[in-house]
Amino acid sequence: MSWRVIAHGDEVWHVDAVAERRANTAAWQLVLSFRAASAGGGREARGSFWTPYPLEATSKSALFIQAERISDSALTKLLAERTA
């Protein structure tokens, strides 16, 4: 199940959020996965990408609490920038 589902243009996109921590750092960074959905409701490899999102926290739970505050319009804007 996706974290969020957003529409952009005539496509539906599934968005997932993960926490990544690089070596020798204390902060976790949010990384988002965008995957285009097929017209039939299943997932298809037509379009997908991973992108970092400018959120950091010292714990995963704090990071995901912040991520819940990201608006669908902010996700759509990021998607539009990456697919333009």
C-alpha positions in Angstrom: 0.0 0.0 0.0 1.3 3.4 -0.9 1.9 6.2 1.6 0.1 8.6 -0.7 -1.6 8.6 -4.1 -1.7 11.7 -6.1 -2.9 12.7 -9.6 -0.8 14.7 -12.0 -2.1 15.4 -15.5 -3.9 12.3 -16.7 -1.8 9.9 -14.5 -2.1 8.6 -11.0 1.1 8.3 -9.0 1.9 6.2 -5.9 4.2 7.8 -3.4 6.2 6.0 -0.7 8.4 7.6 1.9 11.6 6.0 3.4 14.2 7.1 5.8 17.8 7.1 4.8 20.9 7.7 7.0 24.2 8.1 5.5 27.4 6.9 7.1 28.9 9.1 9.8 25.8 11.2 10.2 23.3 11.4 13.0 20.3 12.7 11.0 17.8 10.6 9.0 16.7 12.1 5.6 13.4 11.6 3.9 13.5 10.0 0.4 10.4 9.7 -1.7 9.6 7.1 -4.3 7.2 8.0 -7.1 5.7 5.3 -9.3 3.2 5.8 -12.1 0.1 3.6 -11.9 -1.4 1.9 -15.0 -4.9 2.7 -16.2 -6.1 -0.7 -14.9 -5.1 0.1 -11.3 -2.0 -2.0 -11.2 1.5 -0.7 -11.1 3.5 -0.4 -14.2 7.2 0.6 -14.9 6.3 3.5 -17.2 7.7 6.0 -14.8 9.4 5.8 -11.5 12.1 7.6 -9.6 13.5 8.2 -6.1 14.2 11.7 -4.9 15.4 13.2 -1.6 13.0 15.6 0.2 14.4 18.4 2.3 13.5 17.0 5.7 15.8 15.7 8.4 15.4 14.4 11.9 17.5 12.5 14.5 15.0 9.7 14.6 12.9 7.8 12.0 9.7 8.4 13.9 10.3 12.2 14.1 11.1 12.2 10.4 7.8 10.4 9.5 5.8 12.7 11.8 7.2 15.6 9.8 6.5 13.8 6.5 2.8 13.5 7.4 2.6 17.3 7.2 3.7 17.4 3.5 0.8 18.5 1.4 -0.4 16.7 -1.7 0.2 20.0 -3.6 3.9 20.0 -2.5 4.2 16.4 -3.7 2.5 17.3 -7.0 4.8 20.2 -7.5 7.9 18.0 -6.9 6.5 15.5 -9.4 5.9 18.1 -12.0 9.4 19.4 -11.7 10.9 15.9 -12.1 8.7 14.9 -15.0 8.9 18.2 -17.0 
